C-alpha cells in the first residue's frame, strides 16, 4: 500500500475508533524528511494532515508514515 493510501485508511480507522467524523475523505501532504530505519537504511518519513469533526467543531490533525507503517497519529484538538 502506498503512503498516502495508508495515511487515509489509518486516519479513517483512528477517527472511527474514537467516534469522530473523518472529513473530506482524504489527507493532505505536509512534510517529508529522511530517517534511518532499524536496519540503518535511509527511508522517507512522511507527514500528512487531515480534518475531523468532534461534535463541537472541525479539528485538524496529522499522521506520520515511516517505512510503510504508521508511526504516529495525533488526534489532540
N, C-alpha and C positions, 0 to 999 in steps of 0.2 A: 504494500500500500504506500502510495506517495505521501510526503509530509503534509501537504495541505488537506488531502482526504482524511488522513489520520487525525489531524487537528480538528476538522469538522466533526468527525464521528465521536472523538473523545470529549469534545466540548458539549455536544448534544447529550451524550450519556451522563456527563457530570451534572448538567442542568436538570436532567430528568430525575436523577437520584436525589436531588435536593428540592424537588418540586418547584423548579424555576422554569420560566419560559425562554427557550433559546430563540433569539430574534434574528431576523433577516436570513436565516438558513445557511449562513456561511461565516467564514473567518476572514480576516484581512492581514496581510503580511506587515510586520512591524520592524523586525530586525534580524540580521544574520551575523553570526560570528563563527570562529573556528575554535574547536576544543578537542583535546585528545581523549579517545575512548579508553576503556580498561586495558586494551592490548597496545596502547601507545600510538595508534593511528589517528591522524587528524581527520575530524569529521565536522560537518556543518551542524551548528546549533541554531535552530530557527525559532523565532518568537512570533506568534500570531495573536491578534486581538479579536475579541468577539463581544457581542452585547447580549444581555439577558434582562428579563423583567422579573422583579422580585415581589410583585404585588403592590409596591408603592411607587415604583418608577423604573426607568431604564438605567441599567448599570453596565459599565464597561469592565472587561476582564481580559486575561491573557492566558496563553498556554505555550509551553516550551516543548519542542520536539527535538530530540537529540539521538542520532544514530538509529533512527527508525522506531523510537519509543517515546512515549510521553514521559517527560522528565518532571514537569510541574504544571499544575493548573491553579491559578489564583482566582478564587471566587469571592474575594472580600469586596464589599460595596464601596 
